[in-house]
C-alpha cells in the first residue's frame, strides 16, 4: 500500500509542477523583437526583455494579441526603453493590451518614449506596474 501511495504522490507532484510551468521568451537573445516574443508566447507565458532601447518595426505598436501573458523588463524602466518614434520622425503607440474580458495581462518595467499613446488597454484586464511613459 505504501508503494502505491508513493507512486500516486510522485505522479500528482509532476502534474502540479507541469501545470505551473511558464515558458520564458527572452528578448533579444532568443527573439529579435518584443512583438516576435509575444507572438510565440501562449497564455501564462512570460516575455522577458533585456536592458536596452527598443525601436523600429515590431518594437513599437506592440500588441498582446489578446493573450494572458506577462511582458516584463529584466531591470526596470530606467534600463529598458521602448522608443516609439519611427524612421520618418512620426510617433507611434507603445503597447496595446487586449480586448478579451477575461484576459489577465501584465506589463511591467518599461519606459515608453516618443509615443502618441504609451499604453492602450481597451476592455481587457491588465496589470501595469513600474512603467514610465514620457
C-alpha positions, 0 to 999 in steps of 0.5 A: 500500500505504501508503494502505491501511495508513493507512486500516486504522490510522485505522479500528482507532484509532476502534474502540479509542477507541469501545470505551473510551468511558464515558458520564458521568451527572452528578448533579444537573445532568443527573439529579435523583437518584443512583438516576435516574443509575444507572438510565440508566447501562449497564455501564462507565458512570460516575455522577458526583455533585456536592458536596452532601447527598443525601436523600429518595426515590431518594437513599437505598436506592440500588441498582446494579441489578446493573450494572458501573458506577462511582458516584463523588463529584466531591470526596470524602466530606467534600463529598458526603453521602448522608443516609439518614434519611427524612421520618418520622425512620426510617433507611434503607440507603445503597447496595446493590451487586449480586448478579451474580458477575461484576459489577465495581462501584465506589463511591467518595467518599461519606459515608453518614449516618443509615443502618441499613446504609451499604453492602450488597454481597451476592455481587457484586464491588465496589470501595469506596474513600474512603467514610465511613459514620457 
